[in-house]
């Protein structure tokens, strides 16, 4: 079964129209990570459900997980993981979904968060 299709170069004027038709079908969830990119997922398939499933198989709880994200395709994962960090350069929706904020990618935000929360 196909769970995800990534479309990398949809002309910006067409994005909203394509997304609206896919969402109206009720079968898909649409996310994006960069302008002109569309990630078409089967309903219920996202980084959050994938991470939760992997952790369940490994016996790891959400309270033991650090997740980092900067875009709309990271929202479900950021909401699920207990130690969720939005990158300083991330979109506002990611910052709202995460429990913590760290420095930008260019400022080594992941390393900063690990130093701060893991290596106390």
VEXDREN-2710 file (C-alpha; in Angstrom, 1 decimal):
% VEXDREN-2710
k/r/px/py/pz
1/UNK/0.0/0.0/0.0
2/UNK/1.1/3.5/-0.7
3/UNK/1.3/5.5/2.5
4/UNK/3.0/8.7/1.3
5/UNK/3.7/10.6/-1.9
6/UNK/6.1/13.5/-1.9
7/UNK/5.6/16.1/-4.6
8/UNK/8.6/18.5/-4.8
9/UNK/7.7/21.1/-7.4
10/UNK/4.1/22.2/-7.4
11/UNK/3.8/25.7/-8.7
12/UNK/2.7/27.9/-5.8
13/UNK/-0.5/29.1/-7.4
14/UNK/-1.7/25.4/-7.8
15/UNK/-0.8/24.2/-4.2
16/UNK/-4.0/25.4/-2.5
17/UNK/-6.3/24.0/-5.2
18/UNK/-4.6/20.6/-5.2
19/UNK/-4.5/20.5/-1.4
20/UNK/-8.2/21.4/-1.2
21/UNK/-9.2/18.6/-3.5
22/UNK/-7.1/16.0/-1.7
23/UNK/-8.4/17.1/1.8
24/UNK/-12.0/17.0/0.6
25/UNK/-11.7/13.4/-0.3
26/UNK/-11.2/12.6/3.4
27/UNK/-8.5/10.0/2.6
28/UNK/-5.4/12.1/2.9
29/UNK/-3.5/14.4/5.2
30/UNK/-1.3/17.1/3.6
31/UNK/1.8/18.6/5.1
32/UNK/4.7/20.5/3.8
33/UNK/8.3/21.2/4.7
34/UNK/9.2/23.9/2.1
35/UNK/7.3/26.2/-0.2
36/UNK/6.2/24.3/-3.3
37/UNK/6.5/20.9/-1.6
38/UNK/3.5/18.8/-0.7
39/UNK/3.6/15.6/1.3
40/UNK/0.5/13.6/0.7
41/UNK/0.0/11.0/3.4
42/UNK/-2.7/8.4/3.9
43/UNK/-5.0/9.5/6.7
44/UNK/-3.4/8.7/10.0
45/UNK/0.1/8.4/8.6
46/UNK/2.5/11.1/9.9
47/UNK/5.8/11.4/11.8
48/UNK/3.9/11.3/15.1
49/UNK/2.2/8.0/14.5
50/UNK/5.3/6.5/13.0
51/UNK/7.4/7.5/16.0
52/UNK/4.8/6.3/18.4
53/UNK/4.7/2.9/16.6
54/UNK/8.4/2.5/16.6
55/UNK/8.7/3.4/20.2
56/UNK/5.9/0.9/21.1
57/UNK/7.8/-1.8/19.3
58/UNK/11.0/-0.9/21.2
59/UNK/9.3/-0.4/24.6
60/UNK/10.1/3.3/24.7
61/UNK/7.6/5.7/26.2
62/UNK/6.9/9.3/24.9
63/UNK/8.5/10.5/28.1
64/UNK/11.8/9.1/27.0
65/UNK/11.8/10.7/23.5
66/UNK/13.4/13.8/22.2
67/UNK/12.1/15.1/18.9
68/UNK/13.2/18.1/16.8
69/UNK/11.3/19.8/14.1
70/UNK/11.0/23.0/12.2
71/UNK/8.1/22.6/9.8
72/UNK/4.4/21.6/9.4
73/UNK/5.3/18.0/8.6
74/UNK/6.8/17.7/12.1
75/UNK/3.7/18.9/14.1
76/UNK/2.3/15.5/15.0
77/UNK/5.7/14.3/16.1
78/UNK/6.3/17.4/18.2
79/UNK/2.9/17.0/19.9
80/UNK/3.6/13.3/20.7
81/UNK/7.2/13.4/22.1
82/UNK/7.6/14.5/25.7
83/UNK/10.8/16.4/25.0
84/UNK/9.8/18.1/21.8
85/UNK/11.9/21.0/20.4
86/UNK/11.1/23.5/17.7
87/UNK/14.1/24.8/16.0
88/UNK/14.7/28.6/16.3
89/UNK/14.3/28.9/12.5
90/UNK/11.1/26.9/12.5
91/UNK/7.6/27.9/11.5
92/UNK/5.3/29.3/14.1
93/UNK/3.1/26.2/14.0
94/UNK/6.1/24.0/15.0
95/UNK/7.0/26.4/17.8
96/UNK/3.4/26.2/19.1
97/UNK/3.3/22.4/18.9
98/UNK/6.7/21.9/20.7
99/UNK/7.2/22.0/24.4
100/UNK/10.6/23.6/24.1
101/UNK/12.4/26.0/21.8
102/UNK/16.0/25.6/20.8
103/UNK/18.5/27.5/18.6
104/UNK/18.3/27.4/14.8
105/UNK/19.8/24.7/12.7
106/UNK/22.7/27.0/11.8
107/UNK/23.3/27.6/15.5
108/UNK/23.5/23.8/16.3
109/UNK/20.1/23.8/18.1
110/UNK/20.0/20.0/18.4
111/UNK/23.4/19.9/20.1
112/UNK/22.4/22.7/22.3
113/UNK/19.2/20.9/23.5
114/UNK/21.1/17.7/24.1
115/UNK/23.7/19.5/26.2
116/UNK/21.0/21.3/28.1
117/UNK/18.5/18.5/28.8
118/UNK/20.5/15.3/28.6
119/UNK/24.0/16.2/29.8
120/UNK/22.9/18.0/33.0
END
